[in-house]
Amino acid sequence: MIHDFASKKCVACEGGVPPIPADQAREYLKETTGWGLAEDEKKIRREFKFKGFKEAMVFVNKVADIANEEDHHP
């Protein structure tokens, strides 16, 4: 089953909700590029590299805009 993750909207967790099992997360991650489980297997992570500070700040500001639109501030 393919999931349309790009069309999903973030729903901020209020706490008390357990993370999905690591095996299920690994299945979902097969549908993404560059993402993996963090060492604690409770979070996903991805490393980004930039040519310089300005490029990094453009990226961070784009992420901030999306987070703000989603009303989710990681």
VENCOR-V932052 format. One record per pair of residues at least 12 apart in sequence whose ideal C-beta (glycine too) atoms are under 6 Angstrom apart, sorted by the first residue. I is the first residue (numbers start at 1). J is the second residue. If there is no record, write none. Layout:
{{I | J} {I | J}}
This chain:
{{3 | 31} {10 | 70} {10 | 72} {12 | 72} {19 | 42} {22 | 41} {25 | 37} {34 | 46}}
